[in-house]
Amino acid sequence: MEHGFNWLSLIPGFEVHEYGHVFMATAVVAMVIIAGLIARIQLNAAKKREDEGLVPDAKLTFRNFFEILAEKLYGLAVNVMGKHGAEKYFPIVGALFIFIFASNLIGMIPGLLPPTDNLNTTFALGLFVFLYYNYVGLRENGIGYLKHFAGPILWLSPLMLIVEIASHVFRPISLGLRLRGNIMGDHVVLGIFNNLVPYGVPAIFYGIGLFVALVQAFVFCLMTMVYISLSASHDH
């Protein structure tokens, strides 16, 4: 689908539709790493104060932003996976949230496409979640994890095996399609109103776009936590 002007198209010989999402995903990772390093430097500086960094900064800083984000997301992880599960799997969930949220946000800059607008990116994220939660299930339950696919009734196990496999295979597909569809739709709507009414009106849709970016990252990570929690459970 055409999205109009893109700054990457100014690079001679660069195929935006083939490699644009790779370039943007790399750029997002680089920006997140830089922001994390700045936040770490600010935290180290705050620890040298008399309050040892216990008092938040008076204004919003990289440190404050990541602290607020981590606190809220960790609280959600505790509610979904329990305290033990949150302690073990929060780093993975947190990394996914930050990457997806930052990827969604970068699409709000005129002339840039979010990496999550491309099915290759969203399916890759869904496949990672699929592989990871199954790895967690095998690690926590051993070969007994596979019994979950057979169901509790022996004579129904062939049917349940087909149903469970189909259900698990559909999970990464649904994660990828949901994320890509919502971000693409939001980006297209924002682009249309930017072209039709370039002043005033688009501000409303930028607000909606920010909300969509946050919600889609939240939903993706919420489903990831549910899948991890189910696979790690010993009550199969």
C-alpha positions in Angstrom: 0.0 0.0 0.0 1.3 3.5 -0.9 1.7 5.8 2.1 2.8 9.0 0.2 6.1 10.7 0.7 8.8 9.0 2.8 12.1 10.6 3.8 13.9 7.3 3.1 13.0 7.6 -0.6 15.5 10.5 -0.8 18.4 7.9 -0.4 19.6 7.0 -3.9 18.9 3.4 -4.8 17.1 2.7 -1.5 14.0 0.5 -1.9 11.7 1.8 0.7 9.0 -0.8 0.3 11.5 -3.7 0.6 13.9 -2.4 3.3 12.2 0.5 4.9 10.9 -1.5 7.8 14.3 -2.9 8.5 15.9 0.5 8.5 13.2 2.0 10.7 13.3 -1.0 13.2 17.1 -0.6 13.4 16.7 3.1 14.0 14.1 2.5 16.8 16.4 0.1 18.5 19.2 2.6 18.3 17.1 5.4 19.8 15.8 3.2 22.6 19.3 2.2 23.5 20.5 5.8 23.5 17.5 6.8 25.6 18.2 4.0 28.0 21.8 5.1 28.4 20.8 8.7 29.0 18.3 7.4 31.7 21.1 5.4 33.3 23.4 8.4 33.4 20.7 10.5 35.0 20.0 7.7 37.5 23.7 7.5 38.5 23.9 11.3 38.8 20.8 11.2 41.1 22.3 8.6 43.3 25.1 11.0 44.2 22.7 13.5 45.6 21.9 13.7 49.3 18.6 11.8 48.8 20.4 9.1 46.8 18.0 9.4 44.0 14.9 8.5 46.0 13.2 11.8 45.2 12.0 12.0 41.6 13.3 14.8 39.4 11.2 17.9 39.4 10.7 17.7 35.6 10.1 14.9 33.2 13.4 13.3 32.3 14.4 10.1 30.6 14.9 8.5 34.0 11.4 9.5 35.2 9.9 8.3 32.0 11.4 4.9 32.2 10.7 4.6 35.9 7.0 5.4 35.4 6.7 3.1 32.5 8.5 0.2 34.3 6.4 0.7 37.4 3.1 0.6 35.6 4.0 -2.3 33.4 5.5 -4.3 36.3 2.3 -3.8 38.2 0.3 -5.2 35.3 2.8 -8.1 35.0 2.2 -9.0 38.7 -1.5 -8.9 38.3 -1.4 -11.2 35.2 1.6 -13.6 36.0 1.9 -13.3 39.7 4.9 -11.8 41.6 7.2 -14.8 40.8 6.3 -14.8 37.1 6.7 -11.0 36.9 10.2 -11.1 38.4 11.3 -13.7 35.8 9.6 -12.5 32.6 9.2 -8.8 33.1 12.5 -8.0 31.2 11.2 -9.7 28.0 7.7 -8.1 28.3 9.2 -4.7 29.1 11.6 -4.9 26.1 8.7 -5.8 23.8 6.5 -3.0 25.0 9.2 -0.3 24.7 10.1 -1.5 21.1 6.5 -1.7 19.9 5.5 1.6 21.6 8.5 3.4 20.1 7.9 1.8 16.7 4.3 3.0 16.8 5.2 6.5 17.9 7.8 7.1 15.1 5.0 6.7 12.5 3.5 9.9 13.8 6.4 11.8 12.4 5.4 13.0 8.9 7.4 11.2 6.2 8.3 8.2 8.3 6.7 4.8 8.4 6.5 2.8 11.7 8.2 -0.6 11.5 4.9 -2.1 12.9 3.2 -1.0 9.7 4.9 -3.9 8.0 3.7 -7.6 8.3 7.3 -8.8 8.3 8.0 -6.9 11.5 4.7 -7.8 13.3 4.8 -11.5 12.3 8.4 -11.6 13.5 7.3 -10.2 16.8 4.4 -12.7 17.0 6.8 -15.6 16.1 9.2 -14.6 18.8 6.4 -14.6 21.4 5.3 -18.0 20.1 8.7 -19.6 20.3 9.4 -17.9 23.7 6.3 -19.0 25.6 6.6 -22.6 24.3 10.3 -22.5 25.4 9.1 -21.4 28.8 6.5 -24.2 28.9 9.1 -26.8 28.2 11.6 -25.4 30.6 9.1 -25.1 33.5 7.2 -28.4 32.9 9.6 -30.6 30.9 8.1 -33.0 28.5 4.9 -32.9 30.5 4.2 -29.6 28.8 3.2 -31.5 25.7 0.4 -33.3 27.6 -1.4 -29.9 27.5 -2.0 -30.4 23.8 -3.7 -33.7 24.3 -6.3 -32.5 26.8 -7.5 -34.3 30.0 -9.5 -37.1 28.3 -7.5 -39.8 26.6 -10.0 -40.9 23.9 -10.4 -37.2 22.9 -6.7 -36.6 22.7 -6.4 -36.9 18.8 -9.1 -34.3 18.3 -7.8 -32.0 21.1 -4.3 -32.3 19.6 -5.5 -30.8 16.3 -7.5 -28.1 18.1 -4.7 -27.1 20.4 -2.1 -27.0 17.7 -4.4 -24.9 15.5 -5.0 -22.6 18.4 -1.3 -22.1 19.2 -0.4 -21.6 15.5 -3.0 -18.9 15.2 -1.7 -17.0 18.2 1.4 -15.4 16.4 -0.7 -14.8 13.3 -3.4 -12.9 15.3 -0.8 -10.9 17.2 0.9 -9.8 14.0 -2.3 -9.1 12.1 -3.9 -7.1 14.9 -0.8 -4.9 15.5 -0.2 -4.3 11.8 -3.8 -3.6 11.0 -4.4 -1.0 13.7 -1.1 0.8 13.2 -1.5 0.9 9.4 -5.1 2.1 9.7 -4.1 4.9 12.1 -1.2 5.9 9.9 -3.4 6.1 6.8 -6.1 8.2 8.6 -3.5 10.6 9.9 -1.9 10.9 6.5 -5.3 11.7 4.8 -6.2 14.4 7.3 -2.7 15.9 7.1 -3.2 16.2 3.3 -6.8 17.5 3.4 -6.6 19.9 6.4 -2.9 20.5 7.3 -3.7 22.9 10.2 -5.6 22.4 13.4 -7.6 19.3 12.6 -4.7 16.8 12.4 -3.9 17.6 16.1 -7.0 15.7 17.1 -5.8 12.6 15.2 -2.3 12.9 16.6 -3.9 12.6 20.0 -5.8 9.5 18.8 -2.6 8.2 17.2 -0.8 8.4 20.5 -3.6 6.6 22.2 -3.6 3.8 19.5 0.2 3.5 19.8 0.0 3.0 23.5 -3.0 0.6 23.4 -1.6 -1.6 20.7 1.7 -2.0 22.6 -0.3 -2.7 25.8 -2.5 -5.3 24.1 0.4 -7.1 22.5 2.3 -7.3 25.8 -0.8 -8.3 27.7 -1.5 -11.2 25.4 2.2 -12.2 25.7 2.0 -12.2 29.5 -1.2 -14.4 29.3 0.5 -16.9 27.0 3.7 -17.1 29.1 1.6 -17.5 32.3 -0.5 -20.3 30.7 2.6 -22.1 29.4 4.5 -21.8 32.7 1.6 -23.0 34.8 2.0 -26.5 36.3 -1.7 -27.2 36.3 -1.9 -28.7 32.8 
